[in-house]
């Protein structure tokens, strides 16, 4: 009986595909005062006069295989009908936890006419929300209408590689948002799908071959014993 089980185990391991259990984690951006908990359309105050970072602590993504990621803006809408723009970046980290911001258009009248990304070029090097040299990957730039819509941005393969690299350098990651102009929304979420590393098919095959060899060795030993 034991020999039969060994043979079955060997055959199963040799033919077994390399699979893993997937895990999906969703992070919710904290609502910004004075709108926290209001449930209104300005949960994360993406104001035209400011630029923002959202740092996610205790992400626990290091060492995991990241297979997918997306950032979602719930019921986002433009505050007016101008062709405004929201710049979105993935950052290795940010100076402060949660959502923080700085005034990037002080004294500029409403509506703000300048469409400038404060997370790119020389403006990024002087951005007070991040330390110089912090890893930075541009995700997308989007404009929205005055009609609320839920916008989901799925990371590309290259952006997933950047996310994996950033996750390996610490226990947090961050996003940079620069709204030009104001965008209403019911909240922002970040969703990532991971799986634990699994043995490669060749490793499984070698393990199966070893079990098969053990079975054959024991079988020959028994035949030799019977023949004496």
N, C-alpha and C positions, 0 to 999 in steps of 0.2 A: 504493500500500500504506500509506504514512504517513497519507494522508487517511482511509482506512478505519479505521485504528487510532485516529485522533483522534475520529472519529464514535462509534466503539464506546465509547471512554473517556468521552465526554460522556454518552452514554445510560446507561452503567453508574453514573456518579456521581450523575446526577439521580435514578435509581431506587434508589440504595443506601441502606439504613436506617442510622441512627446507632447503631452497635454499639461495644462495648468489650470488652477482655479482662479477665475477672474474676480476682482473686487472693484466696485465702483464707489468712489467717495465724493461727496459734494460739500463744498465750503460756501457759507453764506457771508457776504460782506456785511459788516455792521452798519445799521442805519446811522446817519449822521445827524447830530443835533441841529436844529430843534425838532427834527422830524422822527426821531427814534421812537418806534412803536406806534406811530400814528396810523400806519397802514395806508397813508396817502400816496400821491403820485410823485413825491420827491424824497423817496427813502434814502437814496444816496445822492447828495446835493452836488450834481455835476454842473457847477456854475461857470459861466463864461469868463469870469475874472480870475479863475484859479486853475491850478494843475494839482493832480492827486496821485498818491501811492496807496496801494492796499497790500499790506504785508500779512501773509498767512503764516503764523507760527505753528510748530508741532505738526507739520504736514506729514511727517513720517513716510516720505517717498524714497529716501535713500536706499539703494540696494534692491529696489523693486523694478520689474520690467514694466515700463509705462507703455501701454498699447493704444491709448487714446486720451484726448483732453479737449475740453471746450469751455468757453466762457459765455454766459448768458446774461443779457440785459432784459429784464422783464418789463413789458409794457413801456418801452422807451419811446419818446416822441420829442420832436423839435419844438422849442418854445415859440418859434415864429416860422414864416415860410421862406426865409433866406437859406441859401445853400451852405449851411453850417457844417462843421466837421468834428468828429470825435476820434482822436488818435489813441490807439491801444497798444501797449508794450508789455512784454514779459520781462521781468527783472530778476536777477539772481537774489537780490534782497533789497531792503529799504532801511532807512535809519530808524523809523518808528513803527511800532506794531499797529495793526488795524488800519483805518483810513486817516491819513493826514494830508494837508494841502498847504500851498503857499499862493500868495497873490501874484499872478503872472501878468496882469493887465491893470495895474494900479492907475487910477485916474482916467482910464479910457471910458468914454461914454457908452451907454447902451443905445443901439446894439453894437457889440464889438465887431469891428470890421477886419481885424487882423486874424488870419488863419495860419497860426504858427505852432509847430510841434515842439514843446519844451522838453521832450525826451529824445531829441535827436541833435546831432552836430554839436556846435559850441554851446548851445543852450543846455544840453544835457550835462556837459562838463561843469557848468556853474549851477546846476539844479540843486537847491538846498535840501531836497528830500532824499538824496542818495549820495554816497561817498564817491569821489572820483575813481574811475576804473571799474565800477560795478557792472557786471555782465548785463547786457541789454539786447533784447531781440524784438524787433518790430513785428507785431502781429497783423494789424489791419487798421485802416482808417475808413470811417463810415459816416454817411449823412443820413438823416431820417426826416420823415415828413411830420406834420402835426398830428397824424393819426397814430395812436399807440400801437406798437407791435412788439412781439417778443423776438429778439434777435439772438441767434445762436451762432457763435463762430467756432468752427472745428479746427484744431491745430493741424498744420501740415506735417509731413514726415520730418522735415528739417527742424520745425519748431518743437516737435516732440523730442528730438535729440537734444535741443537746447534745454528744454525742461528737465530732462534726465540729468544733464550735466549740472544744472543749477541745484537740483535736489541733492546731488552727491556732495556738494560743498558745505552743506549745513542743514539745519532742520526747518528752514523756512524758505519761501519763495515770495515774489511780490509782482504786482502789476502797476503799470503807470498809465494814468488816464489824463489826457489834456482835451477838455471840451471847449470848442470855439463854435457856437455859443452854448447857451444853457440847454440841457437835455433832461426832461422829466423822466422818471422811471419808478418802478415799484420794487427795485432791488436788483442786486447783481450776484450771480452764483458762478463758482468755478467747479467743474466736474472732471475727475480724472479716473481712468480705468487702468488698473494694474493687475499683474499676475506674478506669483512667486517664480523665481528661476527654477527650471526643471532640467533633469539630465538630458544631454543630447542623445539622439537616436543611436549613435555609435556606442555611447556609454551603456545604454540599455542592451544593445546587441552583445557587447562584450560580457556583460553580467549574465545574460541568458546563455551565452556560449559556455561560460564557466560552470553554470548549473548543469548544462547538458553534458559537459565533460565529466563532471562529478558523477553523474548518473551512469555514464558509460564505463567509467573506471570501476565503480562498485559492481556493475553487471559483469565485467570481465573477471573481477576478483572472485565473484560467486561461481562463475563457470570454471575457473581454475581449481577452486576448492572441490567442486563436484567431480572434476576429472581425475583427481588424485586418489 
